[in-house]
Amino acid sequence: MPYVKEICVAGNTIEINKYYSPRYHDKGEKRAVKEKLTSEAQRKVNLRKAIKELRRLMNHNFKDGDYLVRLDFFRQQSPAGSEQMQDMMKKFIRKLRTQFRKRGMELKYIYVKEIGPRGGRHVHMMMSKCDLDIIRRCWPHGGIHVDPLNTNGQYRKIAEYFVKYSSRTEETEGRLIGKRWYGSRNLSRPQVTKRIISANSFRKQIRVKKGYILDKDSIVNGISEITGYEYFSYTLIKAEQQSRGG
């Protein structure tokens, strides 16, 4: 039965995905029984897709040394909800972009809004490196916490946390208001290539390309809830980036 081999090159990572598609399956080919997804199961599928897209964008557009930022709010300036929070972020981004342009720098960013069940409000942001005073001058609403990225160019866990924060906000407010995350328009998309492989089954043997190291936590093997077919995936990270991160 033919299968799809998908390769995504995003920054210092290479993702390899192997999966069967109903579009290419042979007549009479058996597959796992596919049941109609419950709303909760469909939600989990959608969140995995969101994490996948966000992870690839992060890996492709940012590098170690760029910033992971948490923006807080003073109690007296705490926004009523995510809509007001979004208005505050628009003003912040405009000021930030102006400061970057004055210095001949390019601003890239991705951020999510978090509203917790107990009322806590934060914005989590991945952004281009800059002088920290720039961020302080542009954000007058509360505290600022900045950590330089240092995960070897693989920002999978950060993407998972960002989607978790947006899901928390969705649960607190009862619905998703606006986007799950917001990104600058100058974010570039990673290169994705797909090939149809004619074979009875796909090998689960992992081939580590020269100059790369396997991200062991990225190995996934399972059955798709959507197609009922098996899939297998893993990610490689540039060895130089891995060794630099210790």
PALUM-845818 format. One record per residue (C-alpha): residue in one letter; x, y, z; residue number from 1. Coordinates in steps of 0.1 Angstrom, whole numbers. Layout:
BEGIN
(r "A",(X,Y,Z),NUM) ...
//
This chain:
BEGIN
(r "M",(0,0,0),1) (r "P",(15,34,-10),2) (r "Y",(22,59,18),3) (r "V",(32,95,20),4) (r "K",(66,106,32),5) (r "E",(66,142,42),6) (r "I",(98,161,50),7) (r "C",(97,196,66),8) (r "V",(129,216,69),9) (r "A",(123,243,95),10) (r "G",(153,263,108),11) (r "N",(177,238,124),12) (r "T",(152,210,124),13) (r "I",(141,183,99),14) (r "E",(107,167,105),15) (r "I",(101,133,89),16) (r "N",(65,121,88),17) (r "K",(53,89,72),18) (r "Y",(15,82,69),19) (r "Y",(-11,65,48),20) (r "S",(-37,85,30),21) (r "P",(-71,72,19),22) (r "R",(-64,90,-14),23) (r "Y",(-37,64,-22),24) (r "H",(-49,32,-5),25) (r "D",(-55,0,-25),26) (r "K",(-90,-14,-28),27) (r "G",(-97,-40,-1),28) (r "E",(-68,-27,21),29) (r "K",(-77,-32,57),30) (r "R",(-75,-4,83),31) (r "A",(-84,2,119),32) (r "V",(-121,7,125),33) (r "K",(-127,45,123),34) (r "E",(-154,57,145),35) (r "K",(-171,91,144),36) (r "L",(-150,115,165),37) (r "T",(-166,130,196),38) (r "S",(-163,167,200),39) (r "E",(-136,163,226),40) (r "A",(-116,139,203),41) (r "Q",(-119,164,174),42) (r "R",(-107,192,197),43) (r "K",(-76,171,205),44) (r "V",(-69,165,168),45) (r "N",(-73,203,162),46) (r "L",(-49,212,190),47) (r "R",(-23,187,177),48) (r "K",(-26,204,143),49) (r "A",(-22,238,159),50) (r "I",(9,227,178),51) (r "K",(24,213,146),52) (r "E",(19,245,126),53) (r "L",(31,267,155),54) (r "R",(62,245,161),55) (r "R",(72,247,125),56) (r "L",(68,285,124),57) (r "M",(88,289,156),58) (r "N",(116,266,144),59) (r "H",(118,283,110),60) (r "N",(117,320,121),61) (r "F",(136,321,155),62) (r "K",(169,311,168),63) (r "D",(186,306,202),64) (r "G",(193,341,216),65) (r "D",(160,355,205),66) (r "Y",(135,361,233),67) (r "L",(108,343,251),68) (r "V",(88,371,269),69) (r "R",(60,371,294),70) (r "L",(41,404,298),71) (r "D",(22,410,330),72) (r "F",(-4,435,340),73) (r "F",(-6,458,370),74) (r "R",(-38,451,390),75) (r "Q",(-52,485,383),76) (r "Q",(-45,480,346),77) (r "S",(-57,444,343),78) (r "P",(-78,440,311),79) (r "A",(-114,429,314),80) (r "G",(-110,401,288),81) (r "S",(-90,390,258),82) (r "E",(-106,417,236),83) (r "Q",(-92,445,257),84) (r "M",(-60,426,260),85) (r "Q",(-58,425,223),86) (r "D",(-62,463,220),87) (r "M",(-33,467,244),88) (r "M",(-12,444,224),89) (r "K",(-19,462,192),90) (r "K",(-6,494,207),91) (r "F",(24,476,221),92) (r "I",(33,460,188),93) (r "R",(31,494,170),94) (r "K",(55,510,194),95) (r "L",(78,480,193),96) (r "R",(78,480,155),97) (r "T",(86,517,154),98) (r "Q",(116,512,178),99) (r "F",(129,483,157),100) (r "R",(127,503,124),101) (r "K",(145,533,140),102) (r "R",(174,509,146),103) (r "G",(173,492,112),104) (r "M",(161,459,128),105) (r "E",(134,435,117),106) (r "L",(108,425,142),107) (r "K",(93,390,142),108) (r "Y",(70,378,168),109) (r "I",(44,352,178),110) (r "Y",(22,357,209),111) (r "V",(-7,342,228),112) (r "K",(-30,356,254),113) (r "E",(-36,337,287),114) (r "I",(-65,343,310),115) (r "G",(-65,317,338),116) (r "P",(-96,304,358),117) (r "R",(-85,325,388),118) (r "G",(-83,357,368),119) (r "G",(-46,358,361),120) (r "R",(-37,376,328),121) (r "H",(-5,373,308),122) (r "V",(8,375,273),123) (r "H",(34,350,262),124) (r "M",(56,361,233),125) (r "M",(84,348,212),126) (r "M",(102,377,195),127) (r "S",(134,389,179),128) (r "K",(163,398,201),129) (r "C",(167,435,210),130) (r "D",(178,459,238),131) (r "L",(156,451,268),132) (r "D",(150,488,274),133) (r "I",(130,489,241),134) (r "I",(105,464,256),135) (r "R",(103,482,289),136) (r "R",(95,515,271),137) (r "C",(68,500,250),138) (r "W",(51,480,277),139) (r "P",(38,503,305),140) (r "H",(11,479,318),141) (r "G",(31,457,342),142) (r "G",(61,435,347),143) (r "I",(82,420,320),144) (r "H",(100,386,322),145) (r "V",(126,378,294),146) (r "D",(144,346,288),147) (r "P",(168,341,258),148) (r "L",(158,310,238),149) (r "N",(182,282,245),150) (r "T",(166,249,232),151) (r "N",(189,241,203),152) (r "G",(165,254,176),153) (r "Q",(138,230,185),154) (r "Y",(109,249,201),155) (r "R",(84,221,203),156) (r "K",(78,224,240),157) (r "I",(73,262,238),158) (r "A",(47,256,210),159) (r "E",(29,231,232),160) (r "Y",(28,256,261),161) (r "F",(16,284,238),162) (r "V",(-14,263,226),163) (r "K",(-20,253,262),164) (r "Y",(-22,290,272),165) (r "S",(-47,298,244),166) (r "S",(-68,268,253),167) (r "R",(-69,279,289),168) (r "T",(-81,313,278),169) (r "E",(-108,296,256),170) (r "E",(-120,276,286),171) (r "T",(-121,306,309),172) (r "E",(-140,328,285),173) (r "G",(-162,300,272),174) (r "R",(-151,303,236),175) (r "L",(-121,312,215),176) (r "I",(-122,350,210),177) (r "G",(-99,361,181),178) (r "K",(-71,338,170),179) (r "R",(-54,310,189),180) (r "W",(-21,329,184),181) (r "Y",(-10,360,166),182) (r "G",(22,363,145),183) (r "S",(39,391,125),184) (r "R",(32,392,88),185) (r "N",(69,387,80),186) (r "L",(70,352,93),187) (r "S",(83,328,66),188) (r "R",(69,294,60),189) (r "P",(92,263,62),190) (r "Q",(98,241,32),191) (r "V",(76,210,30),192) (r "T",(80,183,4),193) (r "K",(59,152,0),194) (r "R",(66,119,-19),195) (r "I",(44,90,-26),196) (r "I",(63,58,-18),197) (r "S",(51,25,-33),198) (r "A",(56,-2,-7),199) (r "N",(37,-28,13),200) (r "S",(45,-10,45),201) (r "F",(67,19,57),202) (r "R",(99,12,77),203) (r "K",(101,26,112),204) (r "Q",(138,27,110),205) (r "I",(151,61,118),206) (r "R",(178,75,96),207) (r "V",(199,103,112),208) (r "K",(213,126,85),209) (r "K",(250,135,88),210) (r "G",(254,166,109),211) (r "Y",(221,160,128),212) (r "I",(210,144,161),213) (r "L",(177,127,168),214) (r "D",(153,144,191),215) (r "K",(142,113,210),216) (r "D",(112,130,225),217) (r "S",(98,137,190),218) (r "I",(93,100,180),219) (r "V",(56,93,176),220) (r "N",(39,61,163),221) (r "G",(1,57,163),222) (r "I",(-32,54,145),223) (r "S",(-48,85,131),224) (r "E",(-83,92,145),225) (r "I",(-91,108,111),226) (r "T",(-80,82,86),227) (r "G",(-78,50,108),228) (r "Y",(-43,44,93),229) (r "E",(-9,42,110),230) (r "Y",(16,71,111),231) (r "F",(52,75,122),232) (r "S",(72,107,127),233) (r "Y",(104,120,142),234) (r "T",(126,151,142),235) (r "L",(163,157,136),236) (r "I",(182,187,150),237) (r "K",(215,201,137),238) (r "A",(243,187,157),239) (r "E",(261,220,162),240) (r "Q",(229,235,177),241) (r "Q",(225,205,200),242) (r "S",(261,206,213),243) (r "R",(259,244,219),244) (r "G",(229,239,241),245) (r "G",(248,214,263),246) 
//
